[in-house]
Amino acid sequence: MGQNRFKPLAHPRPCTMFRTAPRTAAPLLAGAVVVGVVVAGAALIAGSQAPLSPTSRRQEPTAAAHTPTLTAAAAASPALPGEPITLGEGDLLTGVPGEGPLTSDQLDAWLADPANHRPLDARLPLGLAAGQGAIQGLDNNPLTRAKIELGRQLYFDPRLSSDASVSCASCHTPDLGYAADTRFGVGIEGLEGSRNSPTAFNRILSARQFWDGRAATLEEQAVGPIANPIEMGSTHEACAQCVAGVAGYQRQFDALFPDGVTIDNIGRALASFERAVVTGTAPWDYHDALRAFQRNFAEDLEYLEEDDPELYEQYQRLQQQAAAHPLSESARRGGELFFAERSGCTQCHVGANFSDELYHNLGVGLDQEDEDKVDEDIDWGRYVVTKQDADRGAFKTPTLRNVDQTAPYMHDGSQATLAEVIEWYDQGGHPNPFLSDKIKPLKLTKQEKADLVAFMKSLTGPLPKVETGRLPK
C-alpha cells in the first residue's frame, strides 16, 4: 500500500474515530551478499484535503491533566545511555503487558517507567548485521520502547482511515511477510490501486521509500497512505484530530512529543515501529557465516581447539547453527550462481538487505503494442519523480530477504511465483527504449532456474513476534 497514483477526491470522507467503536485491527488474510560475523576481532565477510470538522461528534476527554509526570519521564530520556538491543529478537513488539484493550492505568504505568523512554542502541541480527553502518533515520528519530509501542498501536489501528476499515496492516500484514497477497493494494471501500504492496520489514536499511522513491524518509512514507483517497481516504489534519480524540493516544503523544499529536509525530511513531521490524537470521546466513570462518581460518582450523579455545568454541557454535538450519544442495548451487558474474544478480540485489536501493527498468508493464509510444497510462515509476528520461519505467530494487513470503512480485504484482520472476530475468526482461543495460538474457538451464529459486527461499528468516491487537479505547 502507499504506492498508488491518485487524483484527490473532491470531497474527503469524514473521520469516523468519534462515531466508530475502537476495534482490534486483525490483519487481513487476503522480500548475502555479506554476512558480518565478528570473531576474535576478525570481521568475516560472510494531498491534503481540508478536514471536516469533528465538532458534531462527541470527543473523549484528553489526558492533558495526567501528562506532567509522564512528560517529565520522557524528557529525562536523552540523558540515559543507549540500551543495546538486537532488533528482531525478544519482546520489543509485543506491546504493553496485559490483555484486552489498553486501559489508562496500564498506559500510565508504561509511560512512567523510564526504561521505556531510554534510547535504544539498535543492533541488527546475523545476516543483516553487515548493514549496520547503513542504518537510516535514527539520528533524527531515535528509537525508544515507548515510541515503538505507540507506532505499533497506530500501525494496526483502522481508525486512522476515513471509515475505520483499513489499517497499515491491511496491506502490510505480518502473516504475509508484511506485504499482501493481492496483486494491487486494496483500500477503503475495496478501491484498488495500481501497484503491488511492498514489504514493510527491513525499512531501517532504506532511505527513500515507495516503488518510485518519492518519499525521502520512512516518516514521510508512513503518513502518505493516510491522505491517499484510494488507500485510507482521510486527510492529515483529520487523522491527527481523530487520533487526538482517543484519550490513550493523547496520553502517549503528550508524554513522547513536546507538541503532542501532529501528523509529523504520527509519522515518527509509525516509522519507529517499522524500523524495529526486521528479518531474523536465515539458513543462508548461517551457512555463509560458517563458510567465511572456514575460509578465513583455513590454515588454523586443526589447531584451534588447543591454541585458541574461545575461537574454537565460536567455530563449534557456527557449526551447530548451520546444522540446525540446513541448506539444500540446490540452494547451495543457487547461491553460487547468484553471486557469480554470469548471472548478474548482484548488480542490483547487493548488500545485507539484497538491494542496491536504486531504480531499474526491467521492462515490467511495458509490453505495449507500440513500444516507442510515450503512453500517459503507463506507470513510468521513478520518472514521475525525477522527470529524467533515463528513469522511465524504473522501479526500486526490492529486498530478497523473506521474498518467499511476499508474492506476488514486481511493482505491478504481475508475476505470481519466484519461478516466473526467474523466467523474466532469463529472457532478458521485456525490450523497451529504456531497458536497463544490466538486463541481459541469461540462458539458464532448468536446474539452474530451480537452484536460484531454492537459494532465494533460503533467505527466509523468522519475523519478530508482534502484538496485532491491544489498542487504546
C-alpha positions in Angstrom: 0.0 0.0 0.0 1.2 3.6 -0.2 2.2 3.1 -3.8 -0.8 4.2 -5.7 -1.0 7.2 -8.0 -4.2 9.1 -7.5 -6.3 12.2 -8.1 -7.6 14.0 -5.0 -11.3 13.4 -4.2 -13.5 16.5 -4.4 -15.0 15.7 -1.0 -12.9 13.8 1.5 -14.7 11.2 3.6 -15.4 12.2 7.2 -13.4 11.0 10.1 -15.1 8.1 11.9 -12.9 8.0 15.0 -15.6 9.6 17.1 -18.5 7.5 15.9 -17.0 4.1 15.5 -16.2 1.9 18.4 -12.5 1.1 18.6 -11.8 -2.3 17.0 -8.9 -4.6 17.2 -7.2 -4.5 13.8 -6.8 -8.1 12.9 -4.5 -8.4 9.8 -6.3 -9.1 6.6 -6.0 -12.7 5.3 -6.2 -11.9 1.9 11.5 -10.0 0.2 24.3 -12.5 1.1 25.9 -10.7 -0.1 27.8 -10.0 3.0 27.2 -11.5 6.4 29.0 -9.8 9.2 30.4 -12.1 12.0 32.9 -10.7 14.4 35.1 -13.5 15.7 38.1 -12.6 17.9 38.2 -9.2 16.3 38.1 -10.5 12.8 35.2 -9.3 10.7 34.1 -12.1 8.5 32.5 -11.0 5.3 30.2 -13.8 5.1 -2.7 16.0 -1.0 -4.0 17.0 1.6 -7.8 17.9 1.7 -9.5 20.4 4.0 -10.6 18.4 7.1 -14.2 18.0 8.0 -15.0 19.4 11.4 -15.5 16.8 14.1 -17.3 19.2 16.4 -20.6 17.4 15.8 -19.1 14.2 17.3 -18.5 13.8 21.0 -14.8 13.6 21.7 -13.3 11.6 24.5 -11.6 13.8 27.1 -7.9 14.2 26.5 -5.2 13.2 29.0 -3.7 16.7 29.4 -4.3 16.7 33.1 -2.4 13.5 33.5 0.7 14.3 31.5 3.1 16.3 33.6 4.7 13.3 35.3 4.8 11.3 32.2 6.3 14.1 30.1 9.0 14.5 32.8 9.9 10.9 32.4 10.2 11.2 28.7 12.1 14.4 28.9 14.7 12.8 31.1 15.4 10.1 28.5 18.1 11.9 26.4 20.4 11.8 29.4 20.2 8.0 29.6 22.8 5.9 27.8 21.5 3.8 24.9 20.3 0.4 25.7 21.9 -2.2 23.4 19.3 -4.3 21.7 19.2 -6.7 18.8 16.2 -6.0 16.6 14.0 -8.9 15.7 14.5 -10.6 19.0 12.7 -10.6 22.3 9.5 -8.8 23.2 10.1 -5.4 21.7 7.0 -5.6 19.5 4.7 -7.5 21.9 3.1 -4.4 23.4 2.2 -3.1 26.8 1.9 -6.1 29.2 -1.7 -7.3 29.7 -4.7 -8.4 27.8 -7.6 -6.7 26.1 -7.9 -3.0 25.1 -5.3 -0.8 26.7 -6.5 1.0 29.8 -5.5 4.3 31.3 -3.8 2.7 34.2 -1.8 0.4 32.0 -0.7 3.2 29.8 0.2 5.4 32.8 2.4 2.6 34.3 4.0 2.0 31.0 4.8 5.7 30.4 6.0 6.2 33.9 8.8 3.7 33.5 12.0 5.5 32.5 13.3 2.3 30.8 10.6 2.8 28.1 12.0 6.2 27.2 15.6 5.2 27.2 17.1 5.4 23.7 17.8 2.1 22.1 21.2 1.3 20.6 19.8 -0.8 17.8 21.8 -3.8 16.5 21.0 -6.0 13.6 20.9 -9.8 13.7 23.4 -12.1 11.9 23.0 -11.6 8.2 21.5 -8.1 8.3 24.4 -7.1 10.7 26.6 -6.5 7.7 24.4 -3.5 7.0 24.8 -2.0 10.5 26.6 1.1 9.1 23.8 1.7 6.6 21.0 2.1 9.2 18.8 5.0 8.3 16.8 7.6 10.2 17.8 7.1 13.8 19.8 10.4 14.1 16.6 12.4 13.6 14.2 9.9 15.2 15.8 7.8 17.9 14.2 4.5 18.8 12.6 4.0 22.3 10.3 1.3 23.5 7.6 3.8 24.2 7.8 5.3 20.7 7.9 1.8 19.0 4.8 0.7 21.0 2.9 3.8 20.0 3.8 3.2 16.4 2.7 -0.4 16.8 -0.8 0.7 18.0 -1.2 3.1 15.1 0.0 0.6 12.6 -2.7 -1.9 13.5 -5.5 0.7 14.1 -8.0 1.0 11.2 -9.4 4.2 12.9 -6.6 6.1 11.0 -8.6 5.6 7.8 -11.7 7.6 7.0 -14.2 4.8 7.6 -12.2 2.8 10.2 -11.9 -0.1 7.8 -8.2 0.0 6.7 -5.0 0.0 8.7 -1.4 -0.1 7.7 -1.5 -3.8 8.4 -4.3 -4.3 5.9 -1.8 -4.1 3.0 1.4 -4.9 5.1 0.3 -8.0 7.0 2.7 -9.8 9.4 1.4 -13.2 8.3 2.1 -12.3 4.7 5.6 -11.1 5.2 4.4 -7.5 5.9 3.0 -7.4 2.4 -0.3 -8.5 0.8 -1.2 -11.5 -1.4 -3.3 -9.3 -3.7 -1.8 -8.0 -7.0 -2.6 -4.4 -6.0 -3.1 -2.6 -2.8 -6.8 -2.5 -1.7 -8.0 0.5 0.2 -11.3 1.8 1.7 -14.5 0.6 0.0 -12.5 -2.0 -1.8 -10.8 0.6 -4.0 -7.8 -0.9 -5.9 -4.6 0.8 -6.6 -2.1 0.3 -9.5 0.9 -1.1 -7.6 1.8 -4.1 -5.5 2.2 -3.6 -1.8 5.9 -3.8 -1.0 7.1 -5.3 2.3 7.3 -3.2 5.4 10.2 -5.1 7.0 13.9 -4.1 7.0 13.0 -0.4 6.3 15.7 0.5 8.8 18.1 -0.1 5.9 16.3 2.0 3.4 16.2 5.8 3.0 13.9 6.7 0.1 10.6 4.9 0.1 7.9 3.7 -2.3 8.5 1.9 -5.5 9.4 5.2 -7.1 11.3 6.6 -4.2 9.1 9.7 -3.9 9.2 9.8 -0.1 12.6 10.9 1.2 12.2 9.3 4.6 10.2 6.5 6.2 8.4 9.1 8.3 7.1 10.7 5.1 6.1 7.4 3.7 4.3 6.3 6.8 1.7 9.1 6.6 1.4 9.1 2.8 -1.4 6.4 2.6 -3.5 8.2 5.2 -4.2 11.1 2.7 -4.5 8.8 -0.4 -8.2 8.7 -1.3 -8.0 5.1 -2.6 -6.0 3.9 0.4 -7.0 5.2 3.8 -9.1 8.0 2.4 -8.6 10.6 5.1 -6.5 13.8 5.3 -3.6 14.5 7.5 -5.4 17.1 9.6 -8.5 14.9 10.0 -6.4 12.0 11.0 -4.5 14.0 13.7 -7.8 15.2 15.1 -9.1 11.7 15.2 -6.1 10.4 17.0 -6.1 13.3 19.5 -9.7 12.3 20.2 -8.6 9.0 21.7 -7.5 9.6 25.3 -5.0 6.7 25.3 -3.3 8.2 22.2 -3.3 11.7 23.6 -1.7 10.4 26.8 1.2 8.8 24.8 1.8 11.7 22.4 1.9 14.2 25.2 4.4 12.1 27.0 6.6 11.5 24.0 6.5 14.7 21.9 6.6 18.3 23.1 3.9 19.3 20.6 1.7 16.3 21.2 -0.5 14.9 18.4 0.6 16.1 14.9 0.7 14.3 11.6 4.5 14.5 11.7 4.6 12.8 15.1 2.2 10.2 13.9 4.8 9.6 11.1 7.6 9.4 13.6 5.8 6.8 15.8 4.9 4.7 12.8 8.4 4.8 11.4 9.8 3.8 14.7 7.7 0.7 14.8 8.5 -0.2 11.1 12.3 0.2 11.8 12.0 -2.3 14.5 10.5 -4.9 12.2 13.5 -6.8 10.7 14.0 -10.3 9.4 16.0 -12.7 11.5 18.9 -14.9 10.5 18.2 -17.1 7.6 19.6 -20.6 6.7 21.8 -19.0 4.1 23.3 -16.6 6.7 24.3 -19.4 9.0 25.8 -21.3 6.1 27.7 -18.3 4.8 29.0 -17.4 8.3 30.4 -20.9 8.7 31.9 -20.9 5.3 33.5 -17.5 5.9 35.0 -18.7 9.1 36.5 -21.8 7.5 37.9 -19.7 4.7 39.5 -17.1 7.0 41.0 -19.7 9.3 41.6 -22.5 6.8 45.3 -23.0 7.9 44.5 -22.9 11.6 41.3 -25.0 12.0 43.1 -28.2 13.1 45.0 -26.2 15.8 42.1 -24.0 17.1 41.0 -26.3 20.0 44.5 -26.2 21.5 45.7 -22.8 20.6 42.6 -20.7 21.0 39.7 -22.4 22.9 37.5 -19.3 22.7 37.8 -19.1 18.9 37.3 -22.9 18.7 34.1 -22.5 20.8 32.8 -19.9 18.4 33.6 -22.3 15.5 31.7 -25.1 17.1 28.7 -22.7 17.6 28.7 -21.8 14.0 28.8 -25.5 13.0 25.9 -26.2 15.3 23.8 -23.3 14.0 24.4 -24.3 10.4 23.5 -27.8 11.2 20.3 -26.7 12.9 19.3 -24.6 9.8 20.3 -26.9 6.9 20.8 -25.7 3.4 19.8 -27.9 0.5 22.3 -28.7 -2.2 20.1 -26.9 -4.7 20.2 -23.8 -2.5 24.0 -24.0 -2.3 24.3 -24.2 -6.1 21.8 -21.4 -6.4 23.9 -19.2 -4.1 27.0 -19.9 -6.1 25.2 -18.9 -9.3 23.5 -15.9 -7.7 26.9 -14.4 -6.7 28.6 -15.4 -10.0 29.3 -12.7 -12.6 27.4 -14.8 -15.1 24.0 -14.3 -13.5 24.5 -10.6 -12.8 22.1 -10.8 -9.8 24.3 -8.8 -7.5 24.4 -5.8 -9.9 21.2 -4.8 -8.1 20.5 -7.3 -5.3 23.5 -6.4 -3.2 24.3 -5.6 0.4 22.9 -7.1 3.6 19.4 -6.5 2.6 20.0 -7.7 -1.0 19.0 -4.4 -2.5 21.1 -1.5 -4.0 18.2 0.9 -3.1 18.3 2.1 -6.7 15.8 2.1 -9.6 16.0 0.0 -12.7 13.8 -0.7 -15.8 13.2 -4.4 -16.3 10.5 -3.9 -18.9 7.8 -4.9 -16.5 4.5 -3.3 -17.5 6.0 -2.0 -20.8 4.8 -4.8 -23.1 2.8 -2.3 -25.2 2.0 -2.8 -28.9 3.7 0.4 -29.8 6.8 0.4 -27.6 8.0 3.8 -28.8 4.8 5.5 -27.7 5.0 7.5 -24.6 1.7 6.5 -23.1 0.4 8.5 -20.2 -1.4 5.4 -19.0 1.9 3.6 -18.5 3.3 3.7 -14.9 6.7 5.3 -15.5 7.9 4.8 -12.0 10.9 6.9 -10.9 10.5 9.1 -14.0 7.4 10.7 -12.4 9.6 11.9 -9.6 12.7 12.9 -11.5 11.4 13.8 -15.0 14.6 12.2 -16.3 14.1 10.0 -19.4 16.7 7.6 -18.1 14.3 6.8 -15.2 11.3 5.9 -17.4 9.9 2.6 -16.2 12.5 2.3 -13.4 11.4 1.0 -10.1 13.2 0.4 -6.8 15.1 -2.9 -6.3 13.2 -4.8 -3.6 14.9 -6.8 -0.9 15.2 -10.6 -1.4 15.0 -11.4 2.3 11.9 -13.4 3.1 10.9 -13.0 -0.5 9.2 -16.4 -0.5 6.6 -14.8 1.8 5.8 -11.7 -0.2 4.2 -12.9 -3.5 3.1 -11.7 -6.0 6.1 -9.9 -7.4 7.3 -6.8 -9.3 5.8 -3.4 -8.9 2.6 -4.3 -10.6 2.2 -7.7 -9.0 2.2 -9.3 -12.4 4.4 -12.3 -11.5 2.8 -14.8 -9.1 5.8 -17.0 -8.3 9.6 -16.8 -7.9 9.9 -19.2 -10.8 8.1 -16.6 -13.0 10.5 -14.0 -11.8 13.5 -16.1 -12.8 11.9 -16.8 -16.2 11.5 -13.0 -16.7 15.2 -12.4 -16.0 16.3 -15.4 -18.0 14.6 -14.0 -21.1 16.2 -10.6 -20.5 13.2 -8.7 -19.4 11.0 -7.0 -22.0 12.7 -4.9 -24.7 11.9 -1.2 -24.5 13.8 2.0 -25.2 14.6 2.5 -21.5 15.6 -1.1 -20.5 18.4 -1.2 -18.0 21.7 -2.1 -19.5 22.1 -4.6 -16.7 19.3 -6.8 -18.0 20.6 -9.5 -20.5 19.3 -12.9 -21.5 20.9 -15.5 -19.1 20.2 -18.8 -20.9 19.9 -20.7 -17.7 19.2 -24.4 -17.6 16.0 -25.8 -16.0 18.1 -26.9 -13.0 19.8 -23.6 -12.6 16.5 -21.8 -12.5 15.3 -24.2 -9.8 18.5 -23.7 -7.9 18.1 -19.9 -7.9 14.6 -20.3 -6.5 15.9 -22.6 -3.8 18.5 -20.0 -2.9 16.0 -17.2 -2.6 13.9 -19.4 -0.4 16.9 -20.0 1.9 16.9 -16.2 2.6 13.8 -16.6 4.8 14.4 -15.8 8.4 12.0 -15.6 11.4 10.0 -12.4 11.8 9.7 -10.9 15.3 6.7 -11.8 17.4 4.2 -8.9 17.3 1.0 -8.0 19.1 -1.6 -7.1 16.5 -4.3 -6.0 18.9 -4.2 -4.2 22.3 -5.2 -0.8 21.1 -6.4 2.2 23.3 -10.1 2.5 23.8 
